[in-house]
Amino acid sequence: MPKPQPQPAARPTFEAFIFDLDGTLLNTLPDLVVLTNAALQDFDLPARTSAQVLSYVGDGGRMLIKRAVPTGTPDSVVGAIFERWKQLYPVIGNKLTTPYPGVPEVLAELRSRSLKLGVLSNKFDQGVRDSIGECLPGAFDALQGEDADTPRKPDPTGLERMMRQFGVTPAQTVYLGDSPTDMRCAAAAGVFSIGVSWGYHDACELKQAGADAIVTHASELLAFAR
C-alpha cells in the first residue's frame, strides 16, 4: 500500500491587514531625499545622496536626521533640524511619491471583502496622514504614525492598539513591511509577518529578521485574505 504523502500546510488567511508605509505602500524615497537635503541646507550641512538617505530610513524621521548629520552633532541640533524637516514636509509634500505597482488595486479588493485595513508607520503621525490622504485616500480604516502615545516600532504598542481598535486577535492579523524593524514589531505583537521585497530592504534581510512569508508583488497578498 502506498505510503501517504504529507500534505502541504494550508496558507493562513487573515481578517485584518496592517501595513507599514514608506517602502511598503508608497515609494517615498525621492521626496525624502529632497526633504532631508532641504532641512540640512538650512543648517549649512552637506547634502546626502539618494543611496545615503535610503540607508537612513526605517526608524522614524528623527533617526533619519540623526544618521544624516555629521557624527558628534549635538542632540539639540538634531532636534532642531528634525523640527525644520517636519515644517518643510507640507511644502515639499508627496510630489514625487507614488504607490508601488498593484497596491491601489489590491487595497480596493481587500476593502471589497470587508477586511480591516490599517497603517502603522514610524513616520511622524501627521506625515502618515498627509501621505495617505494624497496618495491613497479613503483606503484605510485606521492610520497611526509616531506620536507622544505611540513609540516607534519594533515596540508593538501601536500594533496592539490597532488590533484592539479593529476588534481582532493576533491570530486574525497580518503585519506587512519592508524592513527588519517591521518583522520584529510583528513578532513582538504575536502576529504573522509578511515582508515585501520591493521596498528599501531585500528579501534576505527580511527572512533573517524572521519574516513568516515574503511577497514580490502586491497581488500576492490576496492569497492571505479571508
N, C-alpha and C positions, 0 to 999 in steps of 0.2 A: 504494500500500500504506500503510495507516495507520501513523503513527509510534508505536512502542511507548511506552506511558506509564510513567514511573518508578514503581516500587513503593515504598510507604512502608516505612521501616526497621522491622525487627522489634523489638518491645519486648524489652529484655533481661530475663532471669529469673535468679534467684539461689538459692543453697543456704543462705546464712546471712543472717539479718536481725538487725541490731544497732540498738537504739533508744536515743535519749535518754529521759529520764524526765519531768521536770516540763514540762508544756506539750505533751508528745508522747503519752505513755501515760496520764498522770494529770493532772487539774486540781487542782493542789496550792495554787493561789493563796489560797483562803480561809484555809487553815491557815497558810500562810506569813505572811499579814498578822497573824493572831493571835500567832503565834510571835515575829515580829520586834518587834511592839509590846510584848509581854511582856518581852523582853530589854531593849529601850530603856527601858521604865518602871523596871526595876530599877536603871538608872543615871541616873534622873531626866532622861531625854531625851524630846523630844516624839514623839508617835505619828505614824505615817505612814498616808496613805490607801491604799486598795487600788490606785488608779492609780499612786501613787508606788512602792509595793512592786513592782508589775508592771514598772515601768521599771528596777528594780534587778536583776531575776533574769537568770540565764543564764550567769553566770561563777563560780558557787560561792557557798557561804554566807558566807565571809569577805568576798568582794567585795560581796555584798548588804549586809552590815552597814557596810562602809566607805562605801557610797553612801548609806546611811540616816542616818548620823550627821552632825552639823554639820561643815562644811568646817573643816579645821585640827585635828580631833580627833587626838591622838597615836596612833601605831600601837599602842602598848602598851594603850591604852584600847580601840581597835578589837578587838584580840586578846582582851581580857578579855570584851567584850560578845559576841564570837563564841563563846567558850567557854561563856558562860551560855546563849546561843542553842542550842548543842548539848545542854547539860544539860536544857534545857526541852523539847527535841524529843520525848523519850519520854513526857513528861507531856501535852503538847498533842497530839502524835501526828498521826494522819490522820483525825480525827473528821469533818472536812468534805470530805476528799479523795475524789474519785470517778474511775473510769476514764472516758475520753471515749467517746461513743457508738460501739458496734461493736467497740471494742478487745478485750474479752474473747473475743468470738466469733471474731474474726479470728485472734487468738493460738491459740485452740483448733484452728482449721482448719490453721494453719501447722504446729502440732505434729503433727497427724494425718498430715501429709505428710512427717514425719521430717526437717524442716528444723532447722537450728541457730538458736537464739534467744538473744539476749543484751541486756543493758542496760549502757550506758556513760554515766555522768552526771557532771556537775561537782558534784553534791551530795556531801557527805561520805559515806564508804563505808557506815557503819552506818546512816545515814539512808536510803540507797538500799535496803538490805536490809530495814529496817523497813517502808518504804513498800510495797515489792513483797510482802513477807510478809503484810501486812494487806489489800492491795487486789487483788493478782494472784498469789496463792500458787501455786507449782508451775508457773508458766507459762514459766520461762526456764531455760536450761542454764548461764548464767553471769551474774553481776552484778558491776559494778565502779563504785565512786564514787571521788572524790578521796581519796588517802591518800599516805603518805610515798613510795611507789614509783610513784604514778600522778599525773603532773602534770595540771593542768586542760586541757581542750580549749581552743583548737584544736590543742594538742600531740597528735600522733597515737599516742603511746606506748601508751595504753590500748587503742585500737582495733587497733593492730598486734599487741599481745599476745593479745587475744581471738581474732583470726583464727588465730594460731598454736595457741592452745588448741583451737579448733574444727577445725584441720587444713584450712583453706580459704585460697584465694588472694584477693587484692583483686578479681579479676575475678568471683569467685563470691560476693562480699559486697556488701550494700547497707547504708548507714547512714541512719537516719531521724531527723529532728529538726525542731524548730520555730524555730531561731534561726540567724542568720548564723554564729555560732561553730560550730554543728554542721556547716554546709555547708563551712566552712574546714577543719574536722577531717577530714571525708571526703576532701576534695581532697588534703590533706597525706598521707593514707594511700593515695591512689590508688584509692579505691572510689567506686562510684556513690552519689549522694546524692539522697534524696527529702525534700523539705520538706513538712511538714504545715501546712495553712492554718488549722487550728482552735486553734492554740496561742497563744503570747504574742507572736508577731511575724506580720506579714501576708505574703501571698504575694509582693508586690513586693520586700520586703526579702530574702526567701529567694532569689528569682531574681537579684537584684543581687549576692548573695553567692555565686552560682554553682551553685544547685540544678540537678541534672540533670532532675528531674521534680518536680511539685507535685501533691499529692492533697488532696481536700477532704473525704473521708470514709474511715474506716479500711477499709471494704470494698474500696476501690480498690487496696489493697496486694496483694490476692490475684492480680491480673494480673501481678505481678512474681515470683511464686513458681514454682519448678520443680515 
